Amino acid sequence: SGVGVTGAKQTMFYAEVSDDNCVSAGGGEPREGELIEVVKVPLHEAMTFAYDERIPKTMGVIFSFIWFHNNMSPKYKISTNV
């Protein structure tokens, strides 16, 4: 999603995966227009990452971290550093 004055529609999905689910290095299919960057953030650093203004990210990314912190971390008793 672009960042700017007009904004853009963004669709986000939540899925639970592990290294056992990995079948390739990731990154999508560039010939199909998929340009996927896999970014791993340790759970205990999640909210620090979300609120760090030095790291560029869209509001959608920040919202997804807040959603996870409020909805999933209590379910699994995960500390997300807040």
N, CA, C and O atoms as CSV, one atom per row, in Angstrom:
chain,resi,resn,atom,element,x,y,z
A,1,SER,N,N,0.845,-1.181,0.000
A,1,SER,CA,C,0.000,0.000,0.000
A,1,SER,C,C,0.879,1.229,0.000
A,1,SER,O,O,1.884,1.294,0.709
A,2,GLY,N,N,0.495,2.192,-0.795
A,2,GLY,CA,C,1.248,3.437,-0.845
A,2,GLY,C,C,0.915,4.327,0.344
A,2,GLY,O,O,-0.165,4.233,0.928
A,3,VAL,N,N,1.846,5.176,0.684
A,3,VAL,CA,C,1.635,6.131,1.764
A,3,VAL,C,C,1.569,7.503,1.130
A,3,VAL,O,O,2.471,7.892,0.388
A,4,GLY,N,N,0.524,8.226,1.412
A,4,GLY,CA,C,0.404,9.551,0.834
A,4,GLY,C,C,-0.870,10.226,1.265
A,4,GLY,O,O,-1.489,9.837,2.255
A,5,VAL,N,N,-1.262,11.238,0.523
A,5,VAL,CA,C,-2.431,12.035,0.873
A,5,VAL,C,C,-3.727,11.284,0.592
A,5,VAL,O,O,-4.673,11.381,1.373
A,6,THR,N,N,-3.786,10.538,-0.507
A,6,THR,CA,C,-5.046,9.917,-0.912
A,6,THR,C,C,-5.319,8.579,-0.251
A,6,THR,O,O,-6.476,8.171,-0.151
A,7,GLY,N,N,-4.283,7.884,0.203
A,7,GLY,CA,C,-4.484,6.578,0.822
A,7,GLY,C,C,-4.733,5.512,-0.222
A,7,GLY,O,O,-4.770,5.803,-1.418
A,8,ALA,N,N,-4.903,4.297,0.217
A,8,ALA,CA,C,-5.135,3.171,-0.677
A,8,ALA,C,C,-5.827,2.064,0.092
A,8,ALA,O,O,-5.680,1.951,1.309
A,9,LYS,N,N,-6.582,1.248,-0.628
A,9,LYS,CA,C,-7.228,0.099,0.000
A,9,LYS,C,C,-6.171,-0.962,0.281
A,9,LYS,O,O,-5.291,-1.213,-0.542
A,10,GLN,N,N,-6.269,-1.574,1.440
A,10,GLN,CA,C,-5.312,-2.592,1.832
A,10,GLN,C,C,-6.068,-3.747,2.464
A,10,GLN,O,O,-6.917,-3.541,3.331
A,11,THR,N,N,-5.759,-4.961,2.028
A,11,THR,CA,C,-6.371,-6.159,2.601
A,11,THR,C,C,-5.278,-6.930,3.323
A,11,THR,O,O,-4.216,-7.203,2.764
A,12,MET,N,N,-5.557,-7.280,4.582
A,12,MET,CA,C,-4.579,-8.024,5.358
A,12,MET,C,C,-5.218,-9.323,5.830
A,12,MET,O,O,-6.422,-9.386,6.079
A,13,PHE,N,N,-4.389,-10.359,5.948
A,13,PHE,CA,C,-4.843,-11.661,6.393
A,13,PHE,C,C,-3.991,-12.104,7.578
A,13,PHE,O,O,-2.816,-11.749,7.674
A,14,TYR,N,N,-4.579,-12.866,8.464
A,14,TYR,CA,C,-3.841,-13.448,9.583
A,14,TYR,C,C,-3.844,-14.957,9.405
A,14,TYR,O,O,-4.892,-15.563,9.178
A,15,ALA,N,N,-2.672,-15.558,9.509
A,15,ALA,CA,C,-2.559,-17.010,9.433
A,15,ALA,C,C,-1.469,-17.450,10.389
A,15,ALA,O,O,-0.469,-16.751,10.560
A,16,GLU,N,N,-1.652,-18.585,11.005
A,16,GLU,CA,C,-0.623,-19.140,11.874
A,16,GLU,C,C,0.166,-20.169,11.080
A,16,GLU,O,O,-0.398,-21.120,10.540
A,17,VAL,N,N,1.467,-19.970,11.016
A,17,VAL,CA,C,2.350,-20.866,10.274
A,17,VAL,C,C,3.588,-21.144,11.121
A,17,VAL,O,O,3.871,-20.442,12.092
A,18,SER,N,N,4.309,-22.174,10.732
A,18,SER,CA,C,5.577,-22.500,11.396
A,18,SER,C,C,6.592,-22.833,10.308
A,18,SER,O,O,6.249,-22.898,9.128
A,19,ASP,N,N,7.825,-23.042,10.705
A,19,ASP,CA,C,8.854,-23.421,9.740
A,19,ASP,C,C,8.504,-24.727,9.034
A,19,ASP,O,O,8.973,-24.968,7.922
A,20,ASP,N,N,7.685,-25.575,9.663
A,20,ASP,CA,C,7.262,-26.833,9.039
A,20,ASP,C,C,6.418,-26.595,7.792
A,20,ASP,O,O,6.346,-27.460,6.918
A,21,ASN,N,N,5.771,-25.415,7.701
A,21,ASN,CA,C,4.925,-25.096,6.561
A,21,ASN,C,C,5.714,-24.548,5.372
A,21,ASN,O,O,5.164,-24.419,4.278
A,22,CYS,N,N,6.980,-24.228,5.567
A,22,CYS,CA,C,7.798,-23.590,4.542
A,22,CYS,C,C,8.108,-24.572,3.409
A,22,CYS,O,O,8.604,-25.671,3.653
A,23,VAL,N,N,7.811,-24.169,2.170
A,23,VAL,CA,C,8.099,-25.019,1.009
A,23,VAL,C,C,9.117,-24.376,0.067
A,23,VAL,O,O,9.616,-25.037,-0.844
A,24,SER,N,N,9.432,-23.082,0.277
A,24,SER,CA,C,10.439,-22.396,-0.533
A,24,SER,C,C,10.925,-21.175,0.242
A,24,SER,O,O,10.521,-20.949,1.383
A,25,ALA,N,N,11.788,-20.401,-0.384
A,25,ALA,CA,C,12.346,-19.220,0.279
A,25,ALA,C,C,11.304,-18.109,0.443
A,25,ALA,O,O,11.510,-17.183,1.227
A,26,GLY,N,N,10.200,-18.194,-0.282
A,26,GLY,CA,C,9.171,-17.156,-0.209
A,26,GLY,C,C,9.427,-16.060,-1.217
A,26,GLY,O,O,10.380,-16.131,-1.993
A,27,GLY,N,N,8.582,-15.050,-1.209
A,27,GLY,CA,C,8.748,-13.941,-2.136
A,27,GLY,C,C,7.740,-13.924,-3.266
A,27,GLY,O,O,7.732,-12.994,-4.072
A,28,GLY,N,N,6.895,-14.931,-3.338
A,28,GLY,CA,C,5.853,-14.951,-4.362
A,28,GLY,C,C,6.381,-15.337,-5.728
A,28,GLY,O,O,7.497,-15.837,-5.869
A,29,GLU,N,N,5.548,-15.093,-6.735
A,29,GLU,CA,C,5.888,-15.380,-8.129
A,29,GLU,C,C,6.038,-14.056,-8.870
A,29,GLU,O,O,5.035,-13.493,-9.308
A,30,PRO,N,N,7.264,-13.538,-9.026
A,30,PRO,CA,C,7.448,-12.244,-9.691
A,30,PRO,C,C,6.833,-12.184,-11.088
A,30,PRO,O,O,6.343,-11.131,-11.496
A,31,ARG,N,N,6.851,-13.287,-11.823
A,31,ARG,CA,C,6.273,-13.271,-13.179
A,31,ARG,C,C,4.748,-13.116,-13.148
A,31,ARG,O,O,4.130,-12.816,-14.169
A,32,GLU,N,N,4.145,-13.322,-11.966
A,32,GLU,CA,C,2.712,-13.112,-11.796
A,32,GLU,C,C,2.413,-11.798,-11.084
A,32,GLU,O,O,1.271,-11.533,-10.709
A,33,GLY,N,N,3.456,-10.971,-10.898
A,33,GLY,CA,C,3.268,-9.680,-10.258
A,33,GLY,C,C,3.322,-9.719,-8.743
A,33,GLY,O,O,3.017,-8.722,-8.089
A,34,GLU,N,N,3.705,-10.857,-8.174
A,34,GLU,CA,C,3.795,-10.970,-6.715
A,34,GLU,C,C,5.196,-10.572,-6.258
A,34,GLU,O,O,6.186,-11.200,-6.633
A,35,LEU,N,N,5.261,-9.550,-5.465
A,35,LEU,CA,C,6.531,-9.112,-4.894
A,35,LEU,C,C,6.352,-9.109,-3.381
A,35,LEU,O,O,5.989,-8.089,-2.795
A,36,ILE,N,N,6.604,-10.235,-2.762
A,36,ILE,CA,C,6.347,-10.428,-1.342
A,36,ILE,C,C,7.670,-10.432,-0.594
A,36,ILE,O,O,8.580,-11.194,-0.921
A,37,GLU,N,N,7.766,-9.580,0.406
A,37,GLU,CA,C,8.949,-9.558,1.254
A,37,GLU,C,C,8.577,-10.180,2.594
A,37,GLU,O,O,7.663,-9.708,3.271
A,38,VAL,N,N,9.280,-11.232,2.973
A,38,VAL,CA,C,9.040,-11.893,4.247
A,38,VAL,C,C,9.866,-11.174,5.307
A,38,VAL,O,O,11.089,-11.076,5.199
A,39,VAL,N,N,9.182,-10.676,6.327
A,39,VAL,CA,C,9.855,-9.984,7.424
A,39,VAL,C,C,9.477,-10.694,8.714
A,39,VAL,O,O,8.299,-10.790,9.057
A,40,LYS,N,N,10.474,-11.188,9.419
A,40,LYS,CA,C,10.213,-11.877,10.682
A,40,LYS,C,C,10.556,-10.936,11.829
A,40,LYS,O,O,11.670,-10.419,11.914
A,41,VAL,N,N,9.573,-10.721,12.719
A,41,VAL,CA,C,9.762,-9.899,13.900
A,41,VAL,C,C,9.487,-10.785,15.107
A,41,VAL,O,O,8.375,-11.290,15.255
A,42,PRO,N,N,10.485,-10.987,15.980
A,42,PRO,CA,C,10.241,-11.801,17.164
A,42,PRO,C,C,9.073,-11.237,17.983
A,42,PRO,O,O,8.961,-10.022,18.144
A,43,LEU,N,N,8.218,-12.102,18.492
A,43,LEU,CA,C,7.026,-11.650,19.212
A,43,LEU,C,C,7.345,-10.714,20.366
A,43,LEU,O,O,6.609,-9.758,20.608
A,44,HIS,N,N,8.427,-10.976,21.075
A,44,HIS,CA,C,8.740,-10.122,22.216
A,44,HIS,C,C,9.181,-8.718,21.784
A,44,HIS,O,O,9.279,-7.824,22.625
A,45,GLU,N,N,9.452,-8.509,20.476
A,45,GLU,CA,C,9.837,-7.196,19.963
A,45,GLU,C,C,8.743,-6.559,19.113
A,45,GLU,O,O,8.955,-5.494,18.533
A,46,ALA,N,N,7.580,-7.194,19.033
A,46,ALA,CA,C,6.537,-6.773,18.100
A,46,ALA,C,C,6.070,-5.338,18.294
A,46,ALA,O,O,6.040,-4.571,17.332
A,47,MET,N,N,5.712,-4.965,19.493
A,47,MET,CA,C,5.169,-3.623,19.692
A,47,MET,C,C,6.263,-2.560,19.631
A,47,MET,O,O,6.003,-1.427,19.223
A,48,THR,N,N,7.472,-2.912,20.029
A,48,THR,CA,C,8.589,-1.976,19.867
A,48,THR,C,C,8.775,-1.679,18.392
A,48,THR,O,O,8.963,-0.524,18.010
A,49,PHE,N,N,8.723,-2.717,17.549
A,49,PHE,CA,C,8.805,-2.536,16.100
A,49,PHE,C,C,7.660,-1.660,15.594
A,49,PHE,O,O,7.879,-0.730,14.818
A,50,ALA,N,N,6.451,-1.959,16.033
A,50,ALA,CA,C,5.269,-1.231,15.543
A,50,ALA,C,C,5.354,0.260,15.830
A,50,ALA,O,O,4.963,1.075,14.994
A,51,TYR,N,N,5.860,0.622,16.996
A,51,TYR,CA,C,5.895,2.027,17.397
A,51,TYR,C,C,7.210,2.737,17.074
A,51,TYR,O,O,7.341,3.932,17.342
A,52,ASP,N,N,8.175,2.033,16.511
A,52,ASP,CA,C,9.466,2.646,16.185
A,52,ASP,C,C,9.331,3.502,14.937
A,52,ASP,O,O,9.207,2.974,13.832
A,53,GLU,N,N,9.355,4.811,15.103
A,53,GLU,CA,C,9.168,5.743,13.984
A,53,GLU,C,C,10.350,5.753,13.030
A,53,GLU,O,O,10.238,6.273,11.920
A,54,ARG,N,N,11.476,5.192,13.436
A,54,ARG,CA,C,12.642,5.150,12.551
A,54,ARG,C,C,12.493,4.090,11.463
A,54,ARG,O,O,13.196,4.136,10.454
A,55,ILE,N,N,11.589,3.141,11.658
A,55,ILE,CA,C,11.362,2.075,10.679
A,55,ILE,C,C,10.132,2.434,9.865
A,55,ILE,O,O,9.036,2.513,10.420
A,56,PRO,N,N,10.283,2.658,8.550
A,56,PRO,CA,C,9.123,3.034,7.743
A,56,PRO,C,C,8.121,1.890,7.626
A,56,PRO,O,O,8.493,0.747,7.361
A,57,LYS,N,N,6.849,2.215,7.826
A,57,LYS,CA,C,5.771,1.228,7.698
A,57,LYS,C,C,4.460,1.972,7.534
A,57,LYS,O,O,4.336,3.118,7.966
A,58,THR,N,N,3.487,1.335,6.918
A,58,THR,CA,C,2.182,1.958,6.731
A,58,THR,C,C,1.348,1.832,8.001
A,58,THR,O,O,1.663,1.047,8.896
A,59,MET,N,N,0.291,2.613,8.058
A,59,MET,CA,C,-0.619,2.509,9.199
A,59,MET,C,C,-1.256,1.124,9.259
A,59,MET,O,O,-1.569,0.636,10.344
A,60,GLY,N,N,-1.449,0.490,8.114
A,60,GLY,CA,C,-2.010,-0.863,8.093
A,60,GLY,C,C,-1.116,-1.858,8.818
A,60,GLY,O,O,-1.610,-2.742,9.519
A,61,VAL,N,N,0.189,-1.721,8.654
A,61,VAL,CA,C,1.124,-2.602,9.344
A,61,VAL,C,C,1.061,-2.345,10.845
A,61,VAL,O,O,1.018,-3.285,11.639
A,62,ILE,N,N,1.056,-1.076,11.234
A,62,ILE,CA,C,0.963,-0.737,12.654
A,62,ILE,C,C,-0.339,-1.289,13.231
A,62,ILE,O,O,-0.339,-1.884,14.308
A,63,PHE,N,N,-1.455,-1.089,12.510
A,63,PHE,CA,C,-2.748,-1.603,12.962
A,63,PHE,C,C,-2.706,-3.116,13.140
A,63,PHE,O,O,-3.265,-3.641,14.103
A,64,SER,N,N,-2.044,-3.829,12.212
A,64,SER,CA,C,-2.011,-5.294,12.314
A,64,SER,C,C,-1.263,-5.743,13.565
A,64,SER,O,O,-1.649,-6.730,14.192
A,65,PHE,N,N,-0.203,-5.035,13.935
A,65,PHE,CA,C,0.518,-5.379,15.158
A,65,PHE,C,C,-0.336,-5.093,16.392
A,65,PHE,O,O,-0.335,-5.877,17.341
A,66,ILE,N,N,-1.059,-3.982,16.384
A,66,ILE,CA,C,-1.946,-3.662,17.505
A,66,ILE,C,C,-3.060,-4.695,17.599
A,66,ILE,O,O,-3.411,-5.131,18.696
A,67,TRP,N,N,-3.624,-5.092,16.447
A,67,TRP,CA,C,-4.673,-6.118,16.426
A,67,TRP,C,C,-4.144,-7.411,17.041
A,67,TRP,O,O,-4.807,-8.019,17.881
A,68,PHE,N,N,-2.941,-7.833,16.620
A,68,PHE,CA,C,-2.369,-9.062,17.158
A,68,PHE,C,C,-2.161,-8.944,18.668
A,68,PHE,O,O,-2.492,-9.862,19.420
A,69,HIS,N,N,-1.617,-7.820,19.102
A,69,HIS,CA,C,-1.356,-7.613,20.525
A,69,HIS,C,C,-2.645,-7.700,21.344
A,69,HIS,O,O,-2.657,-8.290,22.424
A,70,ASN,N,N,-3.726,-7.114,20.834
A,70,ASN,CA,C,-4.988,-7.084,21.577
A,70,ASN,C,C,-5.787,-8.381,21.477
A,70,ASN,O,O,-6.520,-8.724,22.405
A,71,ASN,N,N,-5.657,-9.105,20.366
A,71,ASN,CA,C,-6.525,-10.254,20.116
A,71,ASN,C,C,-5.852,-11.614,20.236
A,71,ASN,O,O,-6.489,-12.569,20.680
A,72,MET,N,N,-4.611,-11.728,19.861
A,72,MET,CA,C,-3.968,-13.037,19.837
A,72,MET,C,C,-2.998,-13.254,20.992
A,72,MET,O,O,-2.938,-14.356,21.537
A,73,SER,N,N,-2.240,-12.237,21.375
A,73,SER,CA,C,-1.248,-12.456,22.437
A,73,SER,C,C,-1.893,-12.859,23.760
A,73,SER,O,O,-1.317,-13.684,24.470
A,74,PRO,N,N,-3.076,-12.313,24.136
A,74,PRO,CA,C,-3.699,-12.811,25.379
A,74,PRO,C,C,-4.130,-14.278,25.274
A,74,PRO,O,O,-4.043,-15.030,26.244
A,75,LYS,N,N,-4.590,-14.670,24.094
A,75,LYS,CA,C,-5.050,-16.048,23.878
A,75,LYS,C,C,-3.919,-17.046,24.104
A,75,LYS,O,O,-4.125,-18.116,24.676
A,76,TYR,N,N,-2.723,-16.682,23.649
A,76,TYR,CA,C,-1.572,-17.577,23.763
A,76,TYR,C,C,-0.631,-17.177,24.892
A,76,TYR,O,O,0.446,-17.752,25.050
A,77,LYS,N,N,-1.050,-16.179,25.678
A,77,LYS,CA,C,-0.218,-15.691,26.791
A,77,LYS,C,C,1.183,-15.307,26.328
A,77,LYS,O,O,2.182,-15.683,26.941
A,78,ILE,N,N,1.236,-14.538,25.218
A,78,ILE,CA,C,2.485,-14.087,24.629
A,78,ILE,C,C,2.752,-12.659,25.079
A,78,ILE,O,O,1.863,-11.809,25.023
A,79,SER,N,N,3.959,-12.399,25.517
A,79,SER,CA,C,4.347,-11.026,25.861
A,79,SER,C,C,4.869,-10.347,24.598
A,79,SER,O,O,5.800,-10.837,23.959
A,80,THR,N,N,4.253,-9.203,24.242
A,80,THR,CA,C,4.686,-8.475,23.051
A,80,THR,C,C,5.357,-7.163,23.414
A,80,THR,O,O,5.340,-6.223,22.619
A,81,ASN,N,N,5.946,-7.082,24.599
A,81,ASN,CA,C,6.790,-5.973,24.999
A,81,ASN,C,C,6.033,-4.648,25.162
A,81,ASN,O,O,6.530,-3.601,24.748
A,82,VAL,N,N,4.852,-4.685,25.754
A,82,VAL,CA,C,4.142,-3.433,26.053
A,82,VAL,C,C,3.712,-3.469,27.505
A,82,VAL,O,O,3.095,-2.520,27.989
